[in-house]
Each structure stands twice: as C-alpha cells, then as structure tokens.
Amino acid sequence: MLAGSDLGYRAGGRAILSTVDVEVAAGEVLALVGPNGAGKSTLLGLLAADLVPATGRVTIEGRSLRGLRPRVLARLRSVMPQQTRLEFGFSAAEVVAFGAYVGGGAEGVRRGRGDRDLALTALRRVDAESLADRSFPSLSGGEQARVTLARVLAQDTPVVLLDEPTAHLDLRHQVLVLRLAREVAAAGRAVVVVLHDVNLAARWADRVMVLAGGRVAACGPPERTLTGAMLTEVYGHPIEVVPHPVTGGPLALPAA
C-alpha cells in the first residue's frame, strides 16, 4: 500500500535521514520509535509528501506522490501532525468537517448537513462529541489532538499517518487512540504512527521500525525487534526487556 525506497533528507547542510526503505501493507500498523532527533517525524513527512526527499521516492499503491496536487494527496493519505495551528476560531466540528470535505471516502465530497453528521460521528469515535461546538483554539492540547484525529478519521484515506498522537493524552485516551489505529488498519488501511513510548509500540503495532541517527537500526515484529541489547545501544541507556505479564510481548524497563 505505502512504500518508500532509499529515502534521504537533508536540512541545513546536514543529513537527517539516509537510505531508509519502508513498506506498509494494507491492514498493518507500523510504529516508528527512536530517540529524539532520530528522524521519525522527518520520515513521516516524507511519506506524507509534505517534505521533498533528497533521494528516493514514495509511492501509494505504486503511484508516486511527487508532484501531486494537494487535493489529490488528500484523497490518498491523511496526516495527524504533532500540533495543529489554526488562527481562526473554527469549531471542533468544522475542523473535522474539513477532513470529510477533502477526503475521498464517506460518500465523496459534500457540504452542508452531511459534513456535520460525519464530523459528529468521527468526534464520537474519539470521545470528543461534547467538544463539537467549542472553538478549536480554546481546547486543551489533548482535546485538540483528539479532534485532529477525528478529522483524520473523517478524511477516510487508504494511508493514515499519525505523528505522536498520544503525546498530550491521558492514559485512557492513549489506549483509545491506539485502539482506533488498529481499527483503521483492520478496515484495510495502512497506518504509520510515530511513538515515543516503546511499550505502546510493542503493544499495538504489527511491526516496529527503530530509527537512530537517521538510519534504520531495526525493523520487524516487536518481539524480535525490541531487544534489551538493541534498545540499550540506540537510547544510550541500560534497558532490560522482559515478557509483559499480560500479553507476553516485550516490556522495556529502563534502569533507574
């Protein structure tokens, strides 16, 4: 569904990413993890075609994203950025309706009452229906994150890209967001999510890609990828990995 080959990116004369290959199948959640500055958000930006690679190419279902018009891109992939900045006082429902309007699903492009209904349905899925008529800039960081995720759901694209969607959320809503990511994948989408919490990645992702220094340090199923030795080397801190008492998957325990 989504593929990037030999991806490289430079900024300020410095290589941020080098020779990264990534493939994500329909029905799969791929988590990107790694230390600060590893290149996770940059890779997501390249996969979204929001950044132009210095090398390599990105395709969705074999179609190159380079040079596509924004409206065409909006029907192929939806993006949840780390922060959504709006200068105007749009309501939460209006922000979500933007996704329904530009997206390729949900019965096509519509305006009016249909968009409002789609927006309320998406807000309900992220436990934010009560925020529908609140001004988006007045919401807390966590509330804005949930509304932005609702906008992504309303956009209804084959590829979904989420940049640190749990960063501003309490524990309950972290679980809600990642459960939704799994539901979106189960509906036949390809999902890529940037996470700082390795244990969330281990619990919810089909595969984990670990980035370090702009390169891929490891990629594969969590149980094979998230080893104590690998995490200790990548994060520069002693980390023990033990079986999770409930799931049996890897549980990373940083040394105190």
C-alpha positions in Angstrom: 0.0 0.0 0.0 2.7 2.5 1.1 6.4 2.3 0.2 9.4 4.5 0.4 12.7 3.4 -1.2 16.2 4.8 -0.5 14.8 7.8 1.3 17.2 10.6 2.3 16.6 14.1 3.6 19.0 17.0 4.3 18.4 20.2 6.2 21.0 23.0 6.9 23.6 21.0 5.1 23.2 18.0 7.4 21.8 14.6 6.6 18.7 14.0 8.7 17.8 10.7 7.0 19.9 8.3 4.9 19.0 5.3 2.8 15.7 4.4 4.5 13.5 1.8 3.0 10.0 1.2 4.3 6.9 -0.7 3.3 3.5 -0.8 4.9 0.8 -3.2 3.9 -2.9 -2.7 3.9 -4.2 -3.8 7.3 -0.9 -3.1 9.1 0.2 -0.7 11.8 3.9 0.2 11.6 5.3 2.2 14.6 8.3 4.4 14.3 10.3 4.7 17.5 13.8 6.0 18.4 15.5 8.7 20.4 14.9 12.5 19.9 16.4 13.6 16.6 16.4 10.1 15.1 14.4 11.2 12.1 11.0 9.8 13.0 8.9 12.9 12.2 11.0 13.6 9.1 10.4 10.2 7.7 6.6 10.6 8.3 6.8 14.0 6.5 8.5 12.3 3.5 5.8 9.5 3.5 3.2 12.2 3.5 4.9 14.1 0.7 4.9 17.2 2.9 8.7 17.1 2.6 10.7 16.5 -0.7 13.3 13.8 -0.4 16.9 14.4 -1.3 17.0 10.8 -2.6 14.4 8.1 -3.2 10.7 8.1 -3.8 7.4 7.4 -2.0 4.5 5.6 -3.6 1.0 4.6 -2.6 -0.3 1.6 -4.4 2.6 2.0 -6.9 1.7 5.7 -7.6 4.5 8.2 -7.0 3.5 11.1 -4.7 6.0 13.6 -6.1 4.3 16.5 -7.9 0.7 15.5 -7.0 -1.7 18.4 -6.3 -2.7 18.8 -2.6 -6.3 17.8 -3.3 -5.1 14.5 -4.9 -2.8 13.9 -2.0 -5.6 14.5 0.5 -7.5 11.6 -1.1 -4.5 9.2 -0.7 -3.2 9.9 2.7 -4.3 11.7 5.9 -1.9 13.2 8.4 -2.2 13.9 12.1 0.7 16.4 12.9 2.1 16.9 16.3 0.3 20.2 16.6 -2.5 21.8 14.5 -2.3 25.6 14.4 -5.4 27.5 13.5 -5.6 31.3 13.6 -9.3 31.4 13.2 -12.0 30.3 15.7 -13.4 27.3 13.8 -15.4 25.0 15.9 -14.2 21.4 16.5 -17.0 20.1 14.3 -15.9 22.4 11.5 -12.3 21.3 11.7 -13.4 17.7 11.5 -15.7 18.5 8.6 -12.7 19.8 6.6 -11.4 16.2 6.6 -14.8 14.9 5.3 -14.8 17.6 2.6 -11.3 16.9 1.1 -11.2 13.2 1.7 -12.0 10.5 -0.9 -14.3 8.4 1.3 -17.5 8.9 3.3 -19.8 9.1 0.2 -17.4 11.6 -1.6 -17.1 15.3 -1.3 -20.1 17.0 0.3 -21.0 20.2 2.1 -23.8 21.1 4.5 -25.6 18.9 6.9 -23.9 15.7 5.7 -20.5 17.0 6.7 -21.8 17.9 10.1 -23.2 14.4 10.6 -19.9 12.9 9.5 -18.0 15.2 11.9 -20.1 14.3 14.9 -19.7 10.6 14.1 -15.9 11.0 14.0 -15.9 13.1 17.2 -17.9 10.4 18.9 -15.3 7.8 18.0 -12.6 9.8 19.7 -14.7 10.6 22.8 -15.0 14.3 21.8 -18.6 14.8 20.7 -19.1 17.2 23.6 -16.5 19.4 22.1 -18.3 19.8 18.7 -19.3 23.5 19.1 -16.2 24.6 21.1 -13.7 26.9 19.4 -10.7 24.7 18.4 -8.1 27.2 19.7 -9.8 27.2 23.1 -9.3 23.4 23.6 -6.5 21.9 25.6 -3.6 20.1 23.9 -5.2 16.7 24.5 -8.6 17.8 23.3 -7.1 19.3 20.1 -5.2 16.1 19.5 -8.5 14.1 19.7 -10.3 16.5 17.4 -7.4 16.3 14.9 -7.6 12.5 14.9 -11.3 12.8 14.3 -10.5 14.9 11.2 -8.2 12.2 10.0 -10.9 9.6 10.5 -13.4 11.7 8.5 -10.9 12.1 5.7 -11.1 8.3 5.2 -8.0 7.7 3.2 -6.1 4.4 2.3 -3.0 5.6 4.2 -3.1 7.1 7.7 0.0 8.9 9.2 0.0 9.8 12.9 2.8 11.9 14.4 3.0 11.3 18.2 -0.8 11.0 18.6 -0.6 10.1 22.3 1.8 12.9 23.3 -0.8 15.1 25.0 -3.2 12.4 26.1 -4.1 10.8 29.5 -3.7 7.0 29.8 -7.3 6.3 28.9 -7.2 8.3 25.7 -3.8 6.9 24.7 -5.4 3.5 24.7 -8.5 4.8 22.8 -6.3 6.4 20.1 -4.2 3.3 19.5 -7.2 1.1 19.5 -8.6 3.3 16.8 -5.4 3.0 14.8 -5.8 -0.8 14.9 -9.5 -0.5 13.9 -8.5 1.7 10.9 -5.9 -0.8 9.9 -8.4 -3.7 10.2 -10.6 -1.8 7.8 -7.9 -2.2 5.1 -5.8 0.9 5.6 -2.0 1.2 6.1 -1.2 3.0 9.3 2.1 4.6 10.3 2.4 6.0 13.8 5.3 7.8 15.5 5.6 6.9 19.2 8.0 7.9 21.9 6.8 5.1 24.2 8.4 1.9 23.1 5.9 -0.1 25.2 2.9 1.3 23.5 4.6 0.4 20.2 5.2 -3.1 21.4 1.5 -3.5 22.5 -0.3 -2.0 19.5 1.9 -2.2 16.4 2.3 -5.2 14.0 5.8 -4.1 13.2 8.2 -1.6 14.8 10.9 0.4 13.0 13.6 1.7 15.3 15.5 4.8 13.9 18.8 6.1 15.2 20.9 8.8 13.7 18.7 9.0 10.6 19.1 5.3 9.7 17.1 2.1 10.4 18.6 0.3 13.4 16.0 -2.5 13.3 12.6 -3.3 11.8 10.2 -6.2 12.4 7.7 -7.7 14.8 8.0 -6.2 18.3 9.1 -9.4 19.9 12.1 -9.8 17.5 13.0 -6.1 17.2 12.7 -4.7 20.7 15.6 -6.4 22.4 17.4 -5.1 25.5 20.7 -5.0 23.7 19.4 -3.1 20.7 17.4 -0.6 22.8 20.3 0.0 25.2 22.6 0.8 22.2 20.1 3.0 20.4 19.0 5.0 23.5 22.4 5.1 25.2 20.9 3.9 28.5 20.6 0.5 30.1 17.2 -1.1 29.2 16.1 -4.5 30.2 13.3 -6.2 28.2 11.1 -8.8 30.0 7.9 -10.6 29.0 4.8 -8.5 29.6 2.8 -10.2 32.4 -0.5 -9.9 30.4 0.3 -10.0 26.7 3.6 -11.9 26.9 5.1 -9.4 24.4 8.2 -7.3 25.2 8.2 -4.9 28.1 11.1 -2.4 28.2 12.3 -1.4 31.6 14.9 1.5 31.7 17.3 1.4 34.5 16.6 3.9 37.3 
